[in-house]
Amino acid sequence: MNSKFYQILMIVIFTYICSVAIYTTWGLFQIQMNRKTPEWFYYSTNNKTYKLKIADNEAAYAKGLSGLREKPTDYDGMIFIFKEKHIMSFWNQGLYLDLDIFWLEDFKLIGQDSLNAFYKKGIQIIAPSRPVNHVIELFK
């Protein structure tokens, strides 16, 4: 075989190796970009900053802060982040702690409610007066 054949073969192999390396690197980059969203969100109002857990998917929406029997010492509540504005209801099933609920439209406060522990008042269902895309639950 002649040297021209080996030159072409080397170029093809080199191109293949570079392509695999670029594809692999891009894939790893994409995996890093799609990693879990940050766990904490900080919200400030009335000269106070709150550390909030983030709920931004169906499983987190459903669980919320239910099941907690003691107020955590490392965070103040939870923020629910919805992709679209709508009127949704919140209830206290499985809730052992009293909560203040803040209804926000684009992070602007439009209303406030309280949600009591289930054992105190039985089932309680609350909803905002108009569509919202963020809801904050704070421990009382």
RANORLIN-V692665 format. One record per residue. N is the residue number from 1. RES is the residue in one small letter. PHI is phi in whole degrees, 0 to 359 (NA if undefined). Layout:
BEGIN
N:RES:PHI, N:RES:PHI
END
This chain:
BEGIN
1:m:NA, 2:n:267, 3:s:293, 4:k:298, 5:f:299, 6:y:294, 7:q:295, 8:i:294, 9:l:299, 10:m:296, 11:i:295, 12:v:296, 13:i:296, 14:f:299, 15:t:298, 16:y:297, 17:i:298, 18:c:297, 19:s:296, 20:v:297, 21:a:298, 22:i:294, 23:y:299, 24:t:297, 25:t:298, 26:w:297, 27:g:298, 28:l:295, 29:f:298, 30:q:296, 31:i:297, 32:q:297, 33:m:294, 34:n:265, 35:r:298, 36:k:311, 37:t:294, 38:p:304, 39:e:276, 40:w:241, 41:f:229, 42:y:250, 43:y:235, 44:s:246, 45:t:203, 46:n:50, 47:n:61, 48:k:229, 49:t:251, 50:y:249, 51:k:264, 52:l:237, 53:k:287, 54:i:260, 55:a:242, 56:d:224, 57:n:211, 58:e:302, 59:a:296, 60:a:291, 61:y:300, 62:a:294, 63:k:283, 64:g:53, 65:l:257, 66:s:294, 67:g:92, 68:l:284, 69:r:262, 70:e:228, 71:k:292, 72:p:295, 73:t:263, 74:d:257, 75:y:205, 76:d:256, 77:g:165, 78:m:218, 79:i:245, 80:f:261, 81:i:247, 82:f:254, 83:k:290, 84:e:231, 85:k:280, 86:h:197, 87:i:268, 88:m:235, 89:s:251, 90:f:239, 91:w:226, 92:n:252, 93:q:297, 94:g:76, 95:l:267, 96:y:255, 97:l:238, 98:d:284, 99:l:230, 100:d:262, 101:i:247, 102:f:243, 103:w:266, 104:l:233, 105:e:247, 106:d:52, 107:f:68, 108:k:259, 109:l:295, 110:i:240, 111:g:182, 112:q:213, 113:d:220, 114:s:239, 115:l:232, 116:n:272, 117:a:304, 118:f:304, 119:y:294, 120:k:277, 121:k:232, 122:g:77, 123:i:295, 124:q:225, 125:i:236, 126:i:232, 127:a:210, 128:p:287, 129:s:281, 130:r:210, 131:p:301, 132:v:227, 133:n:236, 134:h:218, 135:v:224, 136:i:246, 137:e:251, 138:l:244, 139:f:291, 140:k:280
END
